[in-house]
Amino acid sequence: MEGATSLIILLVVFGGIFYFLLIRPQRKKQQQHEDLVDNLKTGDEVITAGGIHGSVTEVMEEDLLIEVEDGTVIKIQQDSVVETKSGDEDNEELNPGEEIEEDRL
């Protein structure tokens, strides 16, 4: 009977480790993504899972309209958004004539 008790304790310990290392972080990440999608609004700069960058022009029930270029608007699913930058934040843009320095090998 002592071997069965040890086995049960070992299974409980491994179950706890499994929960804290795999399940809990995934749920936290999922909740953060749901919050991100729920807080999308017109003017937000977004990046999709496919790498499309654009600005939200309209928020619908399950979809978004984003402008990717001047006059080019596409419809995407809200769940495909992986990153956002609020349209209210200051955008750091280069001054005209300023160049980006690149490291060259």
N, C-alpha and C positions, 0 to 999 in steps of 0.2 A: 504494500500500500504506500510505502514511503516513496517509491519510484514514481508512482502515478501523481502524487502531490508535487514532486519536483518538476515533473513534466508540465503540469498545469501552471505552476508558477513561472516556468520558463516561457510557456506560450503567452501568458499575460504580459510578461516583460517585453518579449519580442513584439507583441501587438501594440504596446505603448510606444516602443521605439519606432515602429512602422508608422503609427499615427502622427507622432511629432516630427518625423523626418520627411514624410511623403504627403499625407493627407492634409494636415493642417496648413502647410505652406501653399498647397495648391488651392485650397478654399480661400485663403487670404488673397491670393493673386486673382482668383475668379471674382471675388467681391470688389477688388480695386478696379477691375475691368468693367464690371457692371456700373460702378459709380462713375467712371469715366464716360461711359456711353449715356448714362442718365443725365449727365450735366452738360452734354453737347448743346451749343447754341449757335445761332447765326453769327458769323464773323470769326469763329474759332479756326485756327490753322490745324489741319489734321494730317496724319500719315496712316495709310492703310496697311494691312498685312501684305499686300502685293507691292508696296513701295510707292504708291501714288500719293503725291503731296498736293494738297489743295485747301481751299477756304470754304467753309460751310456757308451755303447761300439759303438753304431751307432745311428744316428738320421736320420729317414726317413721322408717322407712327413707328415703322420699322426701318425706314430708309432715310438717306440723306441726299441732298443735291449738293455737290461740291464743284467749285470752279477751279479748274486746274491750270488754265491759261485765260487770257482775256477773251471772254465770249464763249469759252468751251466749258460746258457744265455737264457733269456725269452723275448718274444715280448709283449709289452704293448702299449696301446693307450697313446699318449702324454697328453691328458686331464686328465688321472688318476693320474698324478703327482701332489702332494699337497705341497711338500716341497723339497728344493734342497740345496745342499752345493757345491759350485764350487770346482772342482778338483784342482784349483790353490791355494786354501787356505791351511794353515798349519793345519794338523790334529794333535790333541792332543791325543797321544797314551800313554798307560802305558808302563813303562820300564819293561823288563823281570824280573819276580820275584816280581814286585810290585802288591799289592793286593788292591782291592776296599773294603773300610770299609763299612759295612752295619749296619744300626740301627736295633737292634733286640728288639722285644717286650717282 
